[in-house]
Amino acid sequence: MAGKWSWVFCLAVCAISCSGANADIKFSIPVGRLFTYELMRETFQNDFQPLSVLTGILYNDPMVFKCNLQYSPDLPEWLRLTQRHPYDNAFLYGAPAAAGKSIIEIYAINKRTFETTKEKLIIQANAETLLPYQAEFFLQLREVEKVLPPGVQDEIKRDLQKVWKSTELEIVNITNALDRGGRVPLPLAGHYEGVYVKVGSEQYFSECLLKILTPDQQRQCQGGARGRAPGGCYYCNVPSNCITWCKTQLFDFSSPGPTAPPPTMGSGILEEGGEFDPPESPPARDFLPDYLVTVIVTLILAIVLCALLAYIMCCRREGVEKRNAKTSEIQLYHHHTIHGNGDELRSMAGGRGVAPPLSTLPMFNFRTGERMPPWRSDSSSIPLILAQHEPAIDPLPR
Ligand SMILES: *[C@@H]1O[C@H](CO)[C@@H](O)[C@H](O)[C@H]1NC(C)=O
């Protein structure tokens, strides 16, 4: 029995991992119309915990999304990603301006486990004729994430259909007002970022829309007063879907503007223009003075300095004799004894069996009568330190 259940479990795991193996999602959309794709947290949650169906433990992890065009660091120009909060679904939205294929890579990052998963979106934009009459409306009490769900888009479209008095209406573009230089609202109730919704139709503008262009309405808007809907044009079931009339703009693409004349085509062959006359080479320049100044002068200067230095170093040395002659004898003697003592101490440090240090001997050995250093004839009276008026060192008996 247990074996049978483990088989069922294995099959379920295989089935789930096969179905979870990311199949690319493909869309074929017309150019110049709004495209929205909701990144559902639930589907990504299943990628993170594919076994949750079996184990029965359902997670609700915070997730963030990163999207980019394949082989590029960012999304294509026309596509935007928005997610208000890691516990909200994200949206990809935008209106392609030109036909072509875009492969979008979507990464979902689980903020609880720090796992990632990815999905690929292939968007094929097909050429489509431009809707000749377009109008842009501003919804002040909206945020872009709240407008993008298809249900809300339909709601807004239904209101605008009444304004336009036509059911053939299509949403062409939705833009966050912050992307148009809008300001981040205060974090208070009743303050929203605002959203621009652009719709297009084959049908000409309704009377209500044309009233926007009347001087009367224009003056009302300039006065700073919140422009009210022109008479009899107030269609708005949900207060947050009400449009700001003064920010409504109409675009008429029905009569193409005067196009620039096409460039005149030539035969593709250059006209005959005689022989080729190469430009003349510039006149010769004399570089000798420059050379003399930069090389010879510096060389001479260097030689002179060398000679001067050599003379000072070699020919003007006065030597040890002169120094000795100029120094008083007692100072020399003092100096020599210090040197001698230093040498002695150093040699004594080398081994134990050395002769007793000379500095401990008297100036002359009174037994042998041998004189020690022949610095001065009456060396016995030389004081070691000049400042002290003491008699010479007493001969130490040994
Ligand atoms: C949609 O709106 C965005 C932002 O204003 C703009 O950059 C883009 O060109 C628009 N797309 C179309 C097709 O008008």
PDBQT file of the ligand as one rigid body, heavy atoms in Angstrom, charges set to zero:
ROOT
HETATM    1  C1  LIG A 401       2.533  56.125 -24.152  1.00  0.00    +0.000 C 
HETATM    2  O1  LIG A 401       2.899  57.023 -23.112  1.00  0.00    +0.000 OA
HETATM    3  C2  LIG A 401       4.264  57.085 -22.848  1.00  0.00    +0.000 C 
HETATM    4  C3  LIG A 401       4.469  57.999 -21.673  1.00  0.00    +0.000 C 
HETATM    5  O2  LIG A 401       3.920  59.247 -21.863  1.00  0.00    +0.000 OA
HETATM    6  C4  LIG A 401       5.016  57.573 -24.079  1.00  0.00    +0.000 C 
HETATM    7  O3  LIG A 401       6.382  57.581 -23.808  1.00  0.00    +0.000 OA
HETATM    8  C5  LIG A 401       4.724  56.654 -25.226  1.00  0.00    +0.000 C 
HETATM    9  O4  LIG A 401       5.332  57.146 -26.390  1.00  0.00    +0.000 OA
HETATM   10  C6  LIG A 401       3.225  56.529 -25.439  1.00  0.00    +0.000 C 
HETATM   11  N1  LIG A 401       3.000  55.541 -26.469  1.00  0.00    +0.000 N 
HETATM   12  C7  LIG A 401       2.252  55.787 -27.530  1.00  0.00    +0.000 C 
HETATM   13  C8  LIG A 401       2.126  54.682 -28.506  1.00  0.00    +0.000 C 
HETATM   14  O5  LIG A 401       1.710  56.856 -27.694  1.00  0.00    +0.000 OA
ENDROOT
TORSDOF 0
